[in-house]
Amino acid sequence: MTVQHLELLVEERSMEIFLRALLPRVLPEGCSFHIHAFQGKPDLLDKLEKRLKGYARWLPEEIRLVVVVDRDGDDCGDLKDRLERIAGAAKLRTRSEAGSGSWQVVNRLAIEELEAWYFGDWEAVRAAYPRVSSKVPDNRRYRDPDAIHGGTWEAFEKVLQRAGYFKTGLRKGEAAGAVGAHVDPSRNRSRSFGVLHEAVLEATGYSP
């Protein structure tokens, strides 16, 4: 069965904006998507089981669900286990449970936040904000996008402010759209971005 549609559940508006800029360039022709943004991570986690149970009552084989949550300071394993338990309570087959078989929902983490994915593709950042230094990825602190400590959005804000952008504070939604429009999954060094991209390709059976 060819997947024709993705339903994505994300914790906040900037992730929605980023994915809206990215997915039309990633999905195969004829595959649609819809993104549901919650009012933050606690809101998503509180409402997720009810939302998934609603999907479970009608979900056809040609639709897949994708849940994307920031890790923040949580333990990766604990957070992933919580998402898997919620999906199990809704009687949906997760990718982790199904293995190579057919699945209905995949849970993915942004480690530790969406902005880590920007550090993973610095060419995309420079396309959106040309004054930032091309040397940022050479800095040991930023070499592994998923291992940046102290908050990735704060680190991203500081780098851009040093280049003269967002002097009054990072506007997350604006940055999400600007960078997302240029991100190239084939060069992104963030592992957490890579596993999301792999799941999307697997769901749609698409090989770019």
Protein Blocks (a to p, Z undefined) as FASTA:
>chain_A
ZZfbdcdddfbfklmmmmmmmmmmmpcghiacdddddebjklmmmmmmmmmmmmmmmpcf
kbccdddddfklacfklmmmmmmmmmmmnopacfklnommccfbdcddddfbfklmmmmm
mmlmmmmmmmbcfklmmpmklmpmmlcghijklmmmmmmmmnopaklopafklmmmmmmm
mocfklmcbfklmmmmmmmmmmnopaZZ
